[in-house]
């Protein structure tokens, strides 16, 4: 059975990890869910679409 997702590592400054953990606990979401949402929002920005096009 093949995976439908890929796994990768990311390095974060301690302060950013603390913020991520706080949001994760309050919203009861996984780190993966929050990172996916952040990337989706970034990919929809004008700055990204102009530079990617």
N, C-alpha and C positions, 0 to 999 in steps of 0.2 A: 504494500500500500504506500503510495507516495504522499508526501506532505503537501498541504495546500498553503503553507506559510513558510517563510524562511526565518532563521534565527541569526541575530548578529549582536555584538556587544557594543556598548556605548560608554564613554567616560564622561562623568559629570563632576563639576566642582562640588564639594561637600554641601555648600549652601543650597545649590540647586537640587541636590538629592533630598535634602531636608524638606524643601518646598514641595517637591514631587510627592514625598511620603505623606505630608500633611494633607494635600489635596486628595490623594488616593484614599486615605482613611476617612475623610469627611464625605467624599462622594461614593465611597465603597466600590471603587473601581480598581482594576489592575494597572500596574505600570504600563503594560503593553497597550491597554485601551487608551490611556492618556497620551502616550507617545503617538499612537496611530491618529488620534484626533488632532494633535498638534501638527503632525505632518500633513494631514488632509487640509487643515486651515492654511498652512503655509503654501501648499501647492495651489490653492485657489487665489492667492494674493496676486495683485497686478504685477508686483516686482518679479515674482517667480515666472508668471506666464510671459512677460516681456523678455526675460533673459533665456527662457527655455525654447522660445519660438524661433 
